[in-house]
Amino acid sequence: MAAFLARENLALILSSMGAALFAVLGITWGLWVDSLVILFDGAYSLVSLMLSLLSVYAARLMRKPACDAFPLGRGALEPLVIAVKGLTIALVCVISLFSAIAALFSGGQVVDAGMALIFSGISVMGCALVWAYLHWATGRSQSGLLLAEKKQWLMDMGLSGAVLIGFVAAALLETGAWGHLAKYADPMMMMLISGYFLVVPVKMTAAAVRELLLSAPSEELQSCVSEAMRDVGLHPDCASTIKVGPSLMVEVALPDNWQDDINRLRFRLHRKLANLPVEARIFVHASD
């Protein structure tokens, strides 16, 4: 567990450094070639940087032991941070969408397609490398913070790939009979990309809010808990399960005829659930 926490912290720090680099590169290059879509890429990376730093801070807080003020720990910080990330990214997408619509109706935007292609190629390769590293760092775990970072970089890689394809099309337009339409390529790409990518942060926020509202965990986790309950001689309906951040809370209501030792039962359930990618926390009480 300690090794994974160290790897998680390093991955979040490296993700922050990558976001800082792409933020500076994207904003500088976007201003240089006067491209809305590259500016959006840079702005997205800047937002990713701030959100990655927030993740690093949240990860450190979550490692603190439980106390009187937080008797169950600070695991709820994980879905809270993810919800903030989703809302922030969604806001960036909405602002960019309206900026693109305004540019489209004001006559388009002339962009140096050649220089934009160079940036897009660098961005795609860089995002792919960071995403691959985060994928390795995550492993089998269900660390919400690392999974959210992966989604951010996957979105950025998809954005850069779409921009690359768009500028290839714009470069081809400039050399043909449709050259007068090339100035609409940049705002059109911005409008399509921001509209499409708006779906991802909305889903991310919805999932985080569900977790904050203590909804049931994934079917996979519920199935593992049900199997563990059967193995110890209890009906799955005796367990109520929620996932909050890195913790899986399992409340077991014992039937009236239960004779076994409660501590022994708790130990057996812990052992059955030890291989889950989240930490099982088991609470046992007699049914009313």
C-alpha contacts under 8 A as a table, 3 or more apart, distances in Angstrom:
res1	aa1	res2	aa2	distance
1	M	4	F	5.18
1	M	5	L	6.28
2	A	5	L	5.12
2	A	6	A	6.28
3	A	6	A	5.22
3	A	7	R	6.23
4	F	7	R	4.95
4	F	8	E	5.95
5	L	8	E	4.94
5	L	9	N	6.14
6	A	9	N	5.18
6	A	10	L	6.23
7	R	10	L	5.12
7	R	11	A	6.04
7	R	137	A	6.49
8	E	11	A	5.10
8	E	12	L	6.22
8	E	137	A	6.74
8	E	138	T	7.42
8	E	146	L	7.11
9	N	12	L	5.21
9	N	13	I	6.27
9	N	56	V	6.60
9	N	59	A	7.29
10	L	13	I	5.12
10	L	14	L	6.15
11	A	14	L	5.18
11	A	15	S	6.01
11	A	133	Y	7.81
11	A	134	L	6.39
11	A	137	A	6.61
11	A	146	L	7.84
12	L	15	S	4.99
12	L	16	S	6.21
12	L	52	S	6.40
12	L	53	L	7.75
12	L	55	S	7.09
12	L	56	V	5.95
12	L	146	L	7.26
12	L	149	E	7.77
13	I	16	S	5.07
13	I	17	M	6.36
13	I	52	S	7.60
13	I	53	L	7.55
13	I	56	V	6.86
14	L	17	M	5.01
14	L	18	G	6.17
15	S	18	G	5.09
15	S	19	A	6.14
15	S	49	L	7.84
15	S	52	S	6.78
15	S	130	V	6.94
15	S	134	L	7.99
15	S	149	E	7.57
16	S	19	A	5.07
16	S	20	A	6.19
16	S	48	S	7.54
16	S	49	L	5.10
16	S	50	M	7.83
16	S	52	S	5.26
16	S	53	L	6.28
17	M	20	A	5.11
17	M	21	L	6.32
17	M	49	L	7.54
18	G	21	L	5.17
18	G	22	F	6.28
18	G	130	V	7.31
19	A	22	F	5.22
19	A	23	A	5.93
19	A	45	S	5.09
19	A	46	L	6.50
19	A	48	S	5.99
19	A	49	L	4.88
20	A	23	A	5.09
20	A	24	V	6.36
20	A	45	S	6.90
20	A	46	L	6.43
20	A	49	L	5.68
21	L	24	V	5.48
21	L	25	L	6.18
22	F	25	L	4.91
22	F	26	G	5.68
22	F	42	G	6.31
22	F	45	S	5.87
22	F	46	L	7.78
22	F	123	S	7.50
23	A	26	G	5.24
23	A	27	I	6.06
23	A	41	D	7.64
23	A	42	G	4.38
23	A	43	A	6.30
23	A	44	Y	7.37
23	A	45	S	4.61
23	A	46	L	4.76
23	A	49	L	7.82
24	V	27	I	5.51
24	V	28	T	5.97
24	V	42	G	6.77
24	V	46	L	7.84
25	L	28	T	5.36
25	L	29	W	5.91
25	L	42	G	6.84
26	G	29	W	5.22
26	G	30	G	5.76
26	G	38	I	5.86
26	G	39	L	5.94
26	G	40	F	7.91
26	G	41	D	5.94
26	G	42	G	3.79
26	G	43	A	7.43
26	G	45	S	7.82
26	G	119	F	7.85
27	I	30	G	5.07
27	I	31	L	6.15
27	I	38	I	7.12
27	I	39	L	5.08
27	I	40	F	7.92
27	I	41	D	7.69
27	I	42	G	4.63
27	I	43	A	6.67
28	T	31	L	5.38
28	T	32	W	6.18
29	W	32	W	4.93
29	W	33	V	6.22
29	W	38	I	7.15
29	W	39	L	7.63
29	W	119	F	7.40
30	G	33	V	5.48
30	G	34	D	5.50
30	G	35	S	5.01
30	G	36	L	6.81
30	G	37	V	7.61
30	G	38	I	4.79
30	G	39	L	4.58
30	G	42	G	7.56
31	L	34	D	4.90
31	L	35	S	6.76
31	L	39	L	6.91
33	V	111	V	5.91
33	V	112	D	5.86
33	V	115	M	7.12
33	V	116	A	7.08
34	D	109	Q	7.83
34	D	110	V	7.56
34	D	111	V	6.05
35	S	38	I	5.44
35	S	39	L	6.22
35	S	109	Q	7.39
35	S	110	V	7.93
35	S	111	V	5.90
35	S	116	A	7.90
35	S	186	D	6.61
36	L	39	L	5.08
36	L	40	F	6.13
36	L	100	A	7.34
36	L	186	D	6.53
36	L	187	P	6.62
36	L	190	M	6.88
37	V	40	F	4.94
37	V	41	D	6.28
37	V	163	V	7.28
37	V	186	D	6.25
37	V	187	P	7.12
37	V	189	M	7.01
37	V	190	M	5.15
38	I	41	D	4.88
38	I	42	G	6.26
38	I	116	A	7.66
38	I	163	V	7.96
39	L	42	G	5.03
39	L	43	A	6.02
40	F	43	A	4.93
40	F	44	Y	5.90
40	F	96	S	6.77
40	F	190	M	7.90
41	D	44	Y	5.09
41	D	45	S	6.26
41	D	156	D	7.29
41	D	159	L	7.37
41	D	160	S	7.41
42	G	45	S	5.05
42	G	46	L	6.21
43	A	46	L	4.94
43	A	47	V	6.22
43	A	92	V	7.98
44	Y	47	V	5.12
44	Y	48	S	6.06
44	Y	89	I	7.41
44	Y	92	V	7.13
44	Y	156	D	7.71
45	S	48	S	4.77
45	S	49	L	6.10
45	S	156	D	7.78
46	L	49	L	5.04
46	L	50	M	6.54
47	V	50	M	5.23
47	V	51	L	6.17
47	V	88	T	7.67
47	V	89	I	7.38
48	S	51	L	5.01
48	S	52	S	5.86
48	S	152	Q	7.12
49	L	52	S	5.07
49	L	53	L	6.24
50	M	53	L	5.21
50	M	54	L	6.27
51	L	54	L	4.88
51	L	55	S	6.21
51	L	85	K	6.18
52	S	55	S	4.91
52	S	56	V	6.31
52	S	149	E	7.29
53	L	56	V	5.05
53	L	57	Y	6.32
54	L	57	Y	5.17
54	L	58	A	6.10
54	L	81	V	7.34
55	S	58	A	4.99
55	S	59	A	5.99
55	S	81	V	6.82
55	S	145	L	6.35
56	V	59	A	5.16
56	V	60	R	6.43
57	Y	60	R	5.28
57	Y	61	L	6.38
58	A	61	L	5.07
58	A	62	M	6.09
58	A	77	L	6.39
58	A	78	E	7.05
58	A	81	V	7.43
59	A	62	M	5.15
59	A	63	R	6.52
59	A	78	E	7.82
59	A	145	L	7.81
60	R	63	R	5.39
60	R	64	K	7.10
61	L	64	K	5.57
61	L	74	R	7.02
62	M	65	P	7.93
62	M	73	G	7.05
62	M	74	R	5.02
62	M	75	G	5.80
62	M	77	L	7.05
63	R	74	R	7.97
64	K	73	G	7.45
64	K	74	R	7.71
65	P	73	G	6.30
66	A	69	A	7.98
66	A	70	F	5.57
66	A	71	P	5.07
66	A	72	L	5.81
66	A	73	G	4.34
66	A	74	R	7.47
67	C	70	F	5.09
67	C	71	P	5.12
67	C	72	L	7.87
67	C	73	G	7.14
68	D	71	P	5.37
70	F	73	G	5.10
70	F	74	R	6.51
72	L	75	G	7.85
74	R	77	L	5.83
75	G	78	E	5.93
75	G	244	V	5.92
75	G	245	G	4.67
75	G	246	P	6.10
75	G	247	S	6.77
76	A	79	P	5.84
76	A	80	L	6.32
76	A	212	L	6.78
76	A	244	V	5.57
76	A	245	G	5.40
77	L	80	L	4.94
77	L	81	V	5.96
77	L	245	G	7.03
78	E	81	V	5.34
78	E	82	I	6.31
78	E	144	G	6.36
78	E	145	L	6.40
78	E	244	V	7.88
78	E	245	G	4.98
78	E	246	P	7.65
79	P	82	I	4.92
79	P	83	A	6.03
79	P	144	G	7.23
79	P	208	A	4.68
79	P	209	V	7.05
79	P	211	E	6.51
79	P	212	L	6.43
79	P	244	V	7.46
79	P	245	G	5.99
80	L	83	A	5.14
80	L	84	V	6.33
80	L	208	A	6.75
80	L	209	V	7.63
80	L	212	L	7.19
81	V	84	V	5.08
81	V	85	K	6.15
81	V	145	L	7.97
82	I	85	K	4.95
82	I	86	G	6.15
82	I	144	G	7.57
82	I	145	L	7.09
82	I	148	A	6.63
82	I	204	M	7.11
82	I	205	T	6.63
82	I	208	A	6.12
83	A	86	G	5.12
83	A	87	L	6.20
83	A	204	M	6.91
83	A	205	T	4.42
83	A	206	A	7.53
83	A	208	A	5.36
83	A	209	V	6.55
84	V	87	L	5.24
84	V	88	T	6.07
84	V	205	T	7.46
85	K	88	T	5.22
85	K	89	I	6.13
85	K	201	P	7.60
85	K	205	T	7.63
86	G	89	I	5.29
86	G	90	A	6.04
86	G	200	V	7.97
86	G	201	P	4.24
86	G	202	V	6.17
86	G	203	K	7.94
86	G	204	M	5.68
86	G	205	T	4.88
87	L	90	A	5.07
87	L	91	L	6.16
87	L	201	P	6.65
87	L	202	V	7.11
87	L	205	T	6.47
88	T	91	L	5.09
88	T	92	V	6.39
89	I	92	V	5.09
89	I	93	C	6.29
89	I	198	L	7.87
89	I	201	P	6.12
90	A	93	C	5.06
90	A	94	V	6.23
90	A	198	L	5.55
90	A	201	P	5.58
90	A	202	V	6.58
91	L	94	V	5.11
91	L	95	I	6.21
92	V	95	I	5.28
92	V	96	S	6.11
93	C	96	S	5.14
93	C	97	L	6.02
93	C	194	S	4.86
93	C	195	G	6.97
93	C	197	F	7.16
93	C	198	L	5.83
94	V	97	L	5.03
94	V	98	F	6.42
94	V	194	S	6.99
94	V	195	G	7.58
94	V	198	L	7.41
95	I	98	F	5.39
95	I	99	S	6.22
96	S	99	S	4.97
96	S	100	A	6.09
96	S	190	M	7.05
96	S	191	M	7.39
96	S	194	S	6.40
97	L	100	A	5.21
97	L	101	I	6.32
97	L	190	M	6.68
97	L	191	M	5.00
97	L	192	L	7.98
97	L	194	S	5.53
97	L	195	G	6.43
98	F	101	I	5.05
98	F	102	A	6.18
98	F	191	M	7.73
99	S	102	A	5.13
99	S	103	A	6.23
100	A	103	A	5.07
100	A	104	L	6.04
100	A	187	P	4.66
100	A	188	M	6.86
100	A	190	M	5.69
100	A	191	M	5.30
101	I	104	L	5.06
101	I	105	F	6.32
101	I	187	P	6.97
101	I	188	M	7.89
101	I	191	M	6.53
102	A	105	F	5.38
102	A	106	S	6.18
103	A	106	S	5.07
103	A	107	G	6.62
103	A	108	G	5.47
103	A	109	Q	6.85
103	A	187	P	6.07
104	L	107	G	5.79
104	L	108	G	4.78
104	L	109	Q	7.70
104	L	184	Y	6.38
104	L	187	P	5.62
104	L	188	M	6.89
105	F	108	G	6.94
107	G	183	K	7.88
107	G	184	Y	7.50
108	G	183	K	5.06
108	G	184	Y	4.56
108	G	185	A	7.78
108	G	186	D	7.58
108	G	187	P	6.55
109	Q	183	K	4.79
109	Q	184	Y	6.09
109	Q	185	A	7.78
109	Q	186	D	6.35
109	Q	187	P	6.81
110	V	182	A	7.39
110	V	183	K	4.60
110	V	184	Y	7.76
110	V	186	D	7.85
111	V	116	A	7.65
111	V	183	K	6.92
111	V	186	D	7.29
112	D	115	M	5.71
112	D	116	A	6.26
113	A	116	A	4.96
113	A	117	L	6.02
113	A	167	F	5.71
113	A	168	V	7.56
113	A	170	A	6.63
113	A	171	A	5.67
114	G	117	L	5.17
114	G	118	I	6.62
114	G	167	F	8.00
114	G	171	A	7.27
115	M	118	I	5.20
115	M	119	F	6.56
116	A	119	F	5.23
116	A	120	S	6.20
116	A	164	L	7.95
116	A	167	F	6.88
117	L	120	S	5.05
117	L	121	G	6.18
117	L	164	L	5.90
117	L	167	F	6.11
117	L	168	V	7.12
118	I	121	G	5.30
118	I	122	I	6.39
119	F	122	I	5.24
119	F	123	S	6.04
120	S	123	S	5.02
120	S	124	V	6.11
120	S	160	S	5.54
120	S	161	G	7.03
120	S	163	V	6.38
120	S	164	L	5.09
121	G	124	V	5.31
121	G	125	M	6.41
121	G	160	S	7.72
121	G	161	G	7.93
121	G	164	L	6.65
122	I	125	M	5.42
122	I	126	G	6.09
123	S	126	G	5.13
123	S	127	C	5.99
123	S	157	M	7.32
123	S	160	S	6.01
124	V	127	C	5.33
124	V	128	A	6.10
124	V	157	M	5.38
124	V	158	G	7.90
124	V	160	S	5.35
124	V	161	G	5.92
125	M	128	A	5.15
125	M	129	L	6.31
126	G	129	L	5.24
126	G	130	V	6.42
127	C	130	V	5.22
127	C	131	W	6.02
127	C	153	W	6.06
127	C	154	L	7.44
127	C	156	D	6.65
127	C	157	M	5.16
128	A	131	W	5.13
128	A	132	A	6.05
128	A	153	W	7.82
128	A	154	L	7.73
128	A	157	M	6.28
129	L	132	A	5.17
129	L	133	Y	6.28
130	V	133	Y	5.14
130	V	134	L	6.24
130	V	153	W	7.19
131	W	134	L	5.12
131	W	135	H	6.08
131	W	150	K	5.83
131	W	153	W	5.68
131	W	154	L	6.46
132	A	135	H	5.01
132	A	136	W	6.32
133	Y	136	W	5.15
133	Y	137	A	6.16
134	L	137	A	4.88
134	L	138	T	6.02
134	L	146	L	6.99
134	L	149	E	7.61
134	L	150	K	6.14
135	H	138	T	5.29
135	H	139	G	6.56
135	H	150	K	6.91
136	W	139	G	5.46
138	T	141	S	5.77
138	T	142	Q	7.43
138	T	143	S	7.02
138	T	146	L	6.27
138	T	147	L	7.28
140	R	277	P	6.29
141	S	277	P	4.51
141	S	278	V	6.99
142	Q	147	L	7.13
142	Q	246	P	7.42
142	Q	277	P	5.53
142	Q	278	V	6.48
143	S	146	L	5.46
143	S	147	L	6.14
143	S	245	G	7.76
143	S	246	P	6.37
143	S	278	V	7.87
144	G	147	L	5.04
144	G	148	A	5.98
144	G	245	G	6.70
144	G	246	P	7.35
145	L	148	A	5.19
145	L	149	E	6.27
146	L	149	E	4.93
146	L	150	K	6.15
147	L	150	K	5.02
147	L	151	K	6.31
148	A	151	K	5.06
148	A	152	Q	6.27
148	A	204	M	7.98
149	E	152	Q	5.04
149	E	153	W	6.34
150	K	153	W	5.24
150	K	154	L	5.98
151	K	154	L	4.97
151	K	155	M	6.04
152	Q	155	M	5.19
152	Q	156	D	6.25
153	W	156	D	4.83
153	W	157	M	5.98
154	L	157	M	5.01
154	L	158	G	6.07
155	M	158	G	5.04
155	M	159	L	5.99
155	M	197	F	7.22
156	D	159	L	4.95
156	D	160	S	6.09
157	M	160	S	5.12
157	M	161	G	6.05
158	G	161	G	5.02
158	G	162	A	6.08
159	L	162	A	5.17
159	L	163	V	6.15
159	L	193	I	6.79
160	S	163	V	4.99
160	S	164	L	6.09
161	G	164	L	5.02
161	G	165	I	6.33
162	A	165	I	5.18
162	A	166	G	6.05
162	A	189	M	7.94
162	A	193	I	7.50
163	V	166	G	4.93
163	V	167	F	6.08
163	V	189	M	7.04
164	L	167	F	5.34
164	L	168	V	6.26
165	I	168	V	5.14
165	I	169	A	6.35
166	G	169	A	5.12
166	G	170	A	6.19
166	G	185	A	7.05
166	G	186	D	7.84
166	G	189	M	6.58
167	F	170	A	4.70
167	F	171	A	5.98
167	F	185	A	7.57
167	F	186	D	7.87
168	V	171	A	5.14
168	V	172	L	6.31
169	A	172	L	5.12
169	A	173	L	6.19
170	A	173	L	4.98
170	A	174	E	6.27
170	A	182	A	5.32
170	A	185	A	6.03
171	A	174	E	5.21
171	A	175	T	6.75
171	A	182	A	7.68
172	L	175	T	5.45
172	L	176	G	6.59
173	L	176	G	5.27
173	L	177	A	7.32
173	L	178	W	5.48
173	L	179	G	4.99
173	L	181	L	7.19
173	L	182	A	5.77
174	E	177	A	7.87
174	E	178	W	6.89
174	E	179	G	4.14
174	E	180	H	7.43
174	E	182	A	5.92
175	T	178	W	7.96
175	T	179	G	6.32
176	G	179	G	5.68
177	A	180	H	7.96
178	W	181	L	5.70
178	W	182	A	7.34
179	G	182	A	5.44
180	H	183	K	6.79
181	L	184	Y	5.64
181	L	185	A	7.20
182	A	185	A	5.32
183	K	186	D	6.73
184	Y	187	P	5.83
184	Y	188	M	5.97
185	A	188	M	5.16
185	A	189	M	5.97
186	D	189	M	5.26
186	D	190	M	6.22
187	P	190	M	4.89
187	P	191	M	6.06
188	M	191	M	5.11
188	M	192	L	6.24
189	M	192	L	5.22
189	M	193	I	5.90
190	M	193	I	5.27
190	M	194	S	5.93
191	M	194	S	5.53
191	M	195	G	6.04
192	L	195	G	5.25
192	L	196	Y	6.06
193	I	196	Y	5.16
193	I	197	F	5.98
194	S	197	F	5.23
194	S	198	L	6.00
195	G	198	L	5.38
195	G	199	V	7.67
196	Y	199	V	6.17
197	F	200	V	5.65
197	F	201	P	7.50
198	L	201	P	6.00
198	L	202	V	6.49
199	V	202	V	5.29
199	V	203	K	6.27
200	V	203	K	5.30
200	V	204	M	6.19
201	P	204	M	4.83
201	P	205	T	6.00
202	V	205	T	5.20
202	V	206	A	6.16
203	K	206	A	5.05
203	K	207	A	6.21
204	M	207	A	5.33
204	M	208	A	6.33
205	T	208	A	5.11
205	T	209	V	6.11
206	A	209	V	5.17
206	A	210	R	6.20
207	A	210	R	5.12
207	A	211	E	6.40
208	A	211	E	5.10
208	A	212	L	6.28
209	V	212	L	4.95
209	V	213	L	6.16
210	R	213	L	5.06
210	R	214	L	6.49
210	R	215	S	5.54
211	E	214	L	5.04
211	E	215	S	5.55
211	E	216	A	7.87
211	E	217	P	7.82
211	E	242	I	7.98
211	E	243	K	6.71
211	E	244	V	6.19
211	E	245	G	7.91
212	L	215	S	7.59
212	L	244	V	7.08
214	L	242	I	5.90
214	L	243	K	7.09
214	L	244	V	7.16
215	S	242	I	6.21
215	S	243	K	7.72
216	A	222	Q	7.98
216	A	241	T	6.29
216	A	242	I	5.09
216	A	243	K	7.06
217	P	221	L	6.38
217	P	222	Q	6.54
217	P	241	T	7.05
217	P	242	I	5.53
217	P	243	K	5.46
218	S	221	L	5.42
218	S	222	Q	6.33
219	E	222	Q	4.98
219	E	223	S	5.95
220	E	223	S	5.17
220	E	224	C	6.42
221	L	224	C	5.13
221	L	225	V	6.35
221	L	276	L	7.99
222	Q	225	V	5.16
222	Q	226	S	6.15
222	Q	241	T	7.20
223	S	226	S	5.07
223	S	227	E	6.18
224	C	227	E	5.19
224	C	228	A	6.24
224	C	273	L	7.38
225	V	228	A	5.07
225	V	229	M	6.17
225	V	236	P	7.53
225	V	239	A	7.98
225	V	273	L	7.25
226	S	229	M	5.10
226	S	230	R	6.34
226	S	235	H	7.76
226	S	236	P	4.73
226	S	239	A	7.88
227	E	230	R	5.21
227	E	231	D	6.24
227	E	236	P	7.59
228	A	231	D	5.03
228	A	232	V	6.50
228	A	269	L	6.36
228	A	272	K	5.76
228	A	273	L	7.06
229	M	232	V	5.38
229	M	233	G	6.43
229	M	234	L	5.11
229	M	235	H	6.22
229	M	236	P	5.53
229	M	239	A	7.70
229	M	269	L	7.37
230	R	233	G	5.06
230	R	234	L	5.22
230	R	235	H	5.91
230	R	236	P	6.55
231	D	234	L	7.46
232	V	265	L	7.33
232	V	268	R	7.21
232	V	269	L	7.35
234	L	238	C	6.92
235	H	238	C	5.68
235	H	239	A	7.97
236	P	239	A	5.74
237	D	240	S	7.41
238	C	252	V	5.62
238	C	253	A	5.25
238	C	254	L	6.73
238	C	255	P	7.85
239	A	250	V	6.35
239	A	251	E	5.49
239	A	252	V	4.52
239	A	253	A	6.45
240	S	250	V	5.80
240	S	251	E	5.13
240	S	252	V	6.59
241	T	248	L	7.06
241	T	249	M	5.67
241	T	250	V	4.65
241	T	251	E	6.42
242	I	248	L	5.97
242	I	249	M	5.31
242	I	250	V	6.80
243	K	246	P	7.43
243	K	247	S	5.81
243	K	248	L	4.45
243	K	249	M	5.99
244	V	247	S	5.40
244	V	248	L	6.41
244	V	249	M	7.42
246	P	278	V	5.33
246	P	279	E	6.27
247	S	278	V	5.56
247	S	279	E	4.77
247	S	280	A	5.96
247	S	281	R	6.74
248	L	278	V	6.20
248	L	279	E	5.82
248	L	280	A	4.71
248	L	281	R	5.94
249	M	280	A	6.14
249	M	281	R	4.95
249	M	282	I	6.10
249	M	283	F	7.68
250	V	280	A	7.09
250	V	281	R	6.09
250	V	282	I	4.80
250	V	283	F	6.16
251	E	282	I	5.97
251	E	283	F	4.73
251	E	284	V	5.93
251	E	285	H	7.87
252	V	282	I	7.39
252	V	283	F	6.07
252	V	284	V	4.72
252	V	285	H	6.34
253	A	284	V	6.17
253	A	285	H	5.28
253	A	286	A	5.42
253	A	287	S	4.82
254	L	258	W	6.37
254	L	284	V	7.18
254	L	285	H	6.09
254	L	286	A	4.71
254	L	287	S	5.29
255	P	258	W	5.57
255	P	286	A	6.70
255	P	287	S	5.84
256	D	286	A	7.19
256	D	287	S	6.86
260	D	264	R	7.51
260	D	265	L	7.17
261	D	264	R	5.29
261	D	265	L	6.30
262	I	265	L	5.01
262	I	266	R	6.19
262	I	284	V	7.13
263	N	266	R	5.05
263	N	267	F	6.16
264	R	267	F	5.08
264	R	268	R	6.21
265	L	268	R	5.14
265	L	269	L	6.24
266	R	269	L	5.20
266	R	270	H	6.13
266	R	282	I	6.59
266	R	283	F	7.80
266	R	284	V	7.25
267	F	270	H	5.08
267	F	271	R	6.24
268	R	271	R	5.13
268	R	272	K	6.23
269	L	272	K	5.00
269	L	273	L	6.18
269	L	282	I	7.74
270	H	273	L	5.22
270	H	274	A	5.78
270	H	280	A	6.72
270	H	281	R	7.84
270	H	282	I	7.36
271	R	274	A	5.08
272	K	275	N	7.56
273	L	276	L	5.71
273	L	280	A	6.52
274	A	279	E	7.51
274	A	280	A	7.23
276	L	279	E	7.06
276	L	280	A	7.78
